[in-house]
């Protein structure tokens, strides 16, 4: 099931039905974009065990709300440029 999320075969249940999915461009994964607000998206990445950044070596999710990356605690993460 997890691989299906990264390939876009399965829409995660919390992604709104009107959001549009497409492959990510920077790493293997899938992104969901709000067609009514380009500042909102959720990106699912499969991870790369050879990536020098440890947090990118396993599957991870990037949430962008109103143009800002949001951490797991719901607050903005400053100085983080989200991957495509």
RODREN-135693 format. One line per 8 residues: number of its first residue (from 1); their letters; for each residue x, y, z of N, C-alpha, C, O. Coordinates in nm, 2 decimals. Example, Ala and Ser with C-alpha at 12.3 -4.5 7.8 and 13.67 -1.06 7.14 Angstrom:
<fitors>
1> as> 1.32:-0.57:0.78:1.23:-0.45:0.78:1.32:-0.33:0.78:1.42:-0.33:0.85; 1.28:-0.22:0.71:1.37:-0.11:0.71:1.29:0.00:0.79:1.34:0.11:0.80
</fitors>
This chain:
<fitors>
1> xxxxxxxx> 0.08:-0.12:0.00:0.00:0.00:0.00:0.09:0.13:0.00:0.06:0.22:-0.07; 0.20:0.13:0.08:0.28:0.24:0.09:0.34:0.28:-0.05:0.34:0.40:-0.09; 0.38:0.18:-0.13:0.44:0.21:-0.26:0.33:0.27:-0.35:0.36:0.35:-0.44; 0.20:0.23:-0.33:0.09:0.28:-0.41:0.07:0.43:-0.39:0.04:0.51:-0.48; 0.10:0.48:-0.26:0.09:0.62:-0.23:0.20:0.70:-0.30:0.17:0.81:-0.36; 0.32:0.65:-0.30:0.43:0.72:-0.37:0.42:0.72:-0.52:0.48:0.80:-0.59; 0.35:0.62:-0.58:0.33:0.62:-0.72:0.20:0.69:-0.77:0.18:0.70:-0.89; 0.12:0.73:-0.68:0.00:0.80:-0.71:-0.12:0.70:-0.74:-0.23:0.75:-0.78
9> xxxxxxxx> -0.10:0.57:-0.72:-0.20:0.48:-0.75:-0.32:0.48:-0.65:-0.43:0.45:-0.67; -0.28:0.53:-0.53:-0.38:0.54:-0.42:-0.37:0.69:-0.37:-0.27:0.74:-0.34; -0.49:0.75:-0.35:-0.50:0.88:-0.30:-0.51:0.86:-0.14:-0.61:0.79:-0.10; -0.42:0.92:-0.07:-0.43:0.91:0.08:-0.57:0.97:0.13:-0.61:1.07:0.07; -0.63:0.91:0.23:-0.76:0.94:0.27:-0.78:1.09:0.31:-0.89:1.14:0.31; -0.67:1.15:0.36:-0.68:1.29:0.41:-0.66:1.39:0.30:-0.68:1.51:0.32; -0.63:1.35:0.18:-0.61:1.44:0.06:-0.75:1.47:0.01:-0.83:1.38:-0.03; -0.79:1.60:0.00:-0.92:1.64:-0.05:-0.94:1.58:-0.20:-0.85:1.58:-0.28
17> xxxxxxxx> -1.06:1.54:-0.23:-1.10:1.48:-0.35:-1.07:1.57:-0.47:-1.04:1.53:-0.58; -1.08:1.71:-0.45:-1.06:1.80:-0.57:-0.91:1.83:-0.59:-0.89:1.90:-0.69; -0.82:1.79:-0.51:-0.68:1.81:-0.53:-0.63:1.73:-0.65:-0.68:1.62:-0.67; -0.53:1.78:-0.72:-0.48:1.72:-0.84:-0.34:1.65:-0.81:-0.26:1.72:-0.75; -0.33:1.53:-0.85:-0.20:1.46:-0.83:-0.11:1.45:-0.95:-0.16:1.45:-1.06; 0.02:1.45:-0.92:0.12:1.43:-1.03:0.25:1.38:-0.97:0.27:1.40:-0.85; 0.34:1.33:-1.05:0.47:1.28:-1.00:0.55:1.40:-0.95:0.54:1.51:-1.01; 0.63:1.38:-0.85:0.72:1.49:-0.81:0.84:1.49:-0.91:0.87:1.40:-0.98
25> xxxxxxxx> 0.90:1.61:-0.92:1.01:1.63:-1.02:1.15:1.61:-0.96:1.24:1.58:-1.04; 1.16:1.63:-0.83:1.30:1.63:-0.77:1.34:1.49:-0.72:1.46:1.47:-0.71; 1.25:1.40:-0.69:1.28:1.27:-0.63:1.16:1.18:-0.66:1.05:1.23:-0.68; 1.18:1.05:-0.65:1.07:0.96:-0.67:0.96:0.98:-0.56:0.99:0.98:-0.44; 0.84:1.01:-0.61:0.73:1.04:-0.52:0.61:1.09:-0.60:0.61:1.09:-0.72; 0.51:1.14:-0.52:0.39:1.19:-0.58:0.35:1.31:-0.50:0.37:1.32:-0.38; 0.29:1.41:-0.57:0.25:1.53:-0.50:0.10:1.56:-0.53:0.05:1.52:-0.64; 0.03:1.62:-0.44:-0.11:1.65:-0.45:-0.12:1.80:-0.43:-0.07:1.86:-0.33
33> xxxxxxxx> -0.18:1.87:-0.53:-0.19:2.02:-0.52:-0.33:2.06:-0.52:-0.42:2.00:-0.58; -0.36:2.17:-0.44:-0.49:2.23:-0.43:-0.50:2.32:-0.56:-0.43:2.42:-0.57; -0.60:2.28:-0.65:-0.61:2.36:-0.77:-0.67:2.50:-0.75:-0.66:2.59:-0.84; -0.72:2.53:-0.63:-0.77:2.66:-0.60:-0.67:2.75:-0.53:-0.70:2.87:-0.51; -0.56:2.69:-0.48:-0.46:2.77:-0.40:-0.33:2.70:-0.42:-0.30:2.60:-0.36; -0.24:2.76:-0.51:-0.11:2.70:-0.54:-0.02:2.70:-0.42:0.09:2.63:-0.43; -0.05:2.76:-0.31:0.03:2.76:-0.19:0.00:2.64:-0.10:0.06:2.63:0.01; -0.08:2.55:-0.14:-0.12:2.43:-0.06:-0.08:2.30:-0.14:-0.13:2.29:-0.25
41> xxxxxxxx> 0.00:2.22:-0.08:0.03:2.09:-0.14:0.08:1.99:-0.04:0.12:2.03:0.07; 0.07:1.86:-0.07:0.13:1.76:0.01:0.21:1.67:-0.08:0.16:1.63:-0.19; 0.33:1.64:-0.04:0.42:1.56:-0.13:0.47:1.44:-0.05:0.52:1.45:0.06; 0.46:1.33:-0.12:0.50:1.20:-0.06:0.63:1.15:-0.13:0.62:1.14:-0.26; 0.73:1.13:-0.06:0.86:1.08:-0.12:0.90:0.95:-0.07:0.88:0.92:0.05; 0.94:0.86:-0.16:0.98:0.72:-0.12:1.11:0.72:-0.04:1.13:0.62:0.04; 1.19:0.82:-0.04:1.32:0.82:0.03:1.43:0.75:-0.06:1.40:0.67:-0.15; 1.55:0.79:-0.03:1.67:0.74:-0.10:1.77:0.70:0.01:1.83:0.80:0.07
49> xxxxxxxx> 1.80:0.58:0.03:1.90:0.54:0.13:2.04:0.60:0.11:2.12:0.60:0.20; 2.07:0.65:-0.01:2.20:0.70:-0.04:2.20:0.86:-0.03:2.31:0.92:-0.05; 2.09:0.92:0.01:2.08:1.06:0.02:2.17:1.11:0.14:2.16:1.04:0.25; 2.25:1.21:0.13:2.33:1.26:0.24:2.25:1.31:0.36:2.30:1.31:0.47; 2.13:1.36:0.33:2.05:1.41:0.44:1.97:1.29:0.50:1.89:1.23:0.43; 2.00:1.26:0.63:1.94:1.14:0.69:1.79:1.13:0.68:1.74:1.02:0.66; 1.72:1.25:0.70:1.58:1.24:0.70:1.52:1.21:0.56:1.40:1.18:0.55; 1.60:1.22:0.46:1.55:1.18:0.32:1.58:1.04:0.29:1.55:1.00:0.17
57> xxxxxxxx> 1.64:0.96:0.38:1.68:0.83:0.34:1.57:0.73:0.36:1.58:0.61:0.30; 1.46:0.76:0.42:1.34:0.68:0.44:1.22:0.76:0.39:1.23:0.88:0.36; 1.11:0.69:0.37:0.99:0.77:0.32:0.95:0.89:0.41:0.97:0.88:0.53; 0.92:1.00:0.34:0.88:1.12:0.41:0.77:1.20:0.34:0.75:1.18:0.22; 0.71:1.29:0.41:0.60:1.37:0.36:0.63:1.52:0.38:0.68:1.55:0.49; 0.61:1.60:0.29:0.62:1.75:0.30:0.48:1.81:0.28:0.42:1.79:0.18; 0.44:1.89:0.38:0.31:1.96:0.38:0.34:2.11:0.36:0.42:2.16:0.44; 0.28:2.17:0.26:0.29:2.31:0.24:0.15:2.37:0.25:0.06:2.33:0.18
65> xxxxxxxx> 0.14:2.47:0.34:0.02:2.54:0.37:0.04:2.69:0.35:0.13:2.74:0.42; -0.04:2.75:0.27:-0.02:2.89:0.24:0.12:2.93:0.21:0.17:3.04:0.24; 0.19:2.84:0.13:0.32:2.87:0.09:0.43:2.84:0.18:0.55:2.85:0.15; 0.40:2.79:0.30:0.50:2.76:0.41:0.50:2.61:0.44:0.40:2.55:0.45; 0.62:2.56:0.46:0.63:2.42:0.50:0.59:2.41:0.64:0.62:2.49:0.73; 0.50:2.31:0.67:0.44:2.29:0.80:0.50:2.16:0.86:0.50:2.06:0.80; 0.55:2.17:0.99:0.61:2.06:1.06:0.50:1.97:1.12:0.38:2.00:1.11; 0.54:1.86:1.17:0.44:1.76:1.23:0.36:1.82:1.34:0.26:1.77:1.38
73> xxxxxxxx> 0.41:1.93:1.40:0.34:1.99:1.51:0.24:2.10:1.46:0.18:2.17:1.54; 0.24:2.12:1.33:0.15:2.22:1.27:0.20:2.36:1.26:0.13:2.45:1.21; 0.33:2.38:1.30:0.38:2.52:1.29:0.48:2.53:1.17:0.53:2.42:1.12; 0.49:2.65:1.12:0.58:2.67:1.00:0.72:2.63:1.03:0.77:2.66:1.14; 0.79:2.58:0.93:0.93:2.54:0.94:1.00:2.65:0.86:0.99:2.66:0.74; 1.08:2.74:0.93:1.14:2.85:0.86:1.27:2.80:0.79:1.34:2.71:0.84; 1.30:2.87:0.68:1.43:2.84:0.61:1.43:2.71:0.54:1.54:2.66:0.50; 1.31:2.65:0.51:1.31:2.53:0.44:1.25:2.55:0.30:1.13:2.60:0.29
81> xxxx> 1.32:2.52:0.20:1.27:2.53:0.06:1.22:2.39:0.02:1.30:2.30:0.00; 1.09:2.37:0.00:1.03:2.24:-0.03:1.08:2.19:-0.16:1.09:2.27:-0.26; 1.11:2.06:-0.17:1.14:2.00:-0.30:1.02:1.99:-0.39:0.91:1.99:-0.34; 1.04:1.99:-0.52:0.93:1.98:-0.61:0.89:1.83:-0.62:0.80:1.80:-0.69
</fitors>
